[in-house]
Amino acid sequence: MKKRIDEILNRISDAAARRGIDGNDITLVAVSKTFSADDIFEVYRCGLRVFGESRLQEANEKIKTLSNLNDIKFHMIGHIQTNKLKLVGSNFSLIHSVDSIYLADKMNRYFESIGKVQEILIQVNLVNEPQKHGVSVNEIDGLINSLIDKNNIILRGLMFIPPFYDDPEKNRINFRNMNKLFENIKVKHKFLKDFNILSMGMSDDFEIAIEEGSNMVRIGTAIFGRR
Ligand SMILES: *Cc1c(COP(=O)(O)O)cnc(C)c1O
């Protein structure tokens, strides 16, 4: 396991170097969905600290089991239904999957009620895939503007899940367009502070995503093995 993780960290560093940045500036989220708390602990002992989960109930059980590890962090990377918000609690340091004004509204009220300020990303459906969650490009400004008066959520950036291709190079243009969108938002929405996370890149395409501007990769299979 240690060898596998070190190899991924090296590949992240190399891809970052090709873009002229330091590999330490890329956050590696180890996607542990479907794997056990024991599996997470093994990866933790190899040095990784940030884990991504996509189902709230499943995540919460593991988070509870591992609550003695005080520097472990969990990110929520899956879709959240508004009627499940109470399962979110203070369990996640970052939520990657905010995809509507309606959800943002309910979230803000929920986090206000529990006295928490939650960091979030907006999930973008860049090429309007009908089966995918995420806001389309022309809805993003509306969603961002709706956050101006929301004090219990902080928008930190964007998240993107690309279309599936056998050849991940086909997504290079989508990663590049995501980075353009990300940079445009920084210019357009001056009220945003700390809007600096671009979450894209998975096991099969993380090097391409980093070369095109990603600074947070979500890697499951290449660390934990097949689900
Ligand atoms: C499962 C998942 C990943 C990890 O995918 P791998 O191909 O296993 O690396 C990344 N992001 C999201 C949103 C996922 O659901």
The ligand as a Gaussian input file, in Angstrom:
#p B3LYP/6-31G(d) Opt

LIG

0 1
 C      -15.743000       7.435000      -6.911000
 C      -15.400000       8.840000      -7.164000
 C      -14.068000       9.231000      -7.427000
 C      -12.907000       8.259000      -7.508000
 O      -12.898000       7.584000      -8.725000
 P      -11.701000       6.557000      -9.090000
 O      -11.847000       6.364000     -10.552000
 O      -11.947000       5.319000      -8.311000
 O      -10.414000       7.205000      -8.733000
 C      -13.815000      10.578000      -7.602000
 N      -14.798000      11.506000      -7.531000
 C      -16.081000      11.175000      -7.292000
 C      -17.111000      12.251000      -7.228000
 C      -16.425000       9.834000      -7.112000
 O      -17.705000       9.522000      -6.870000

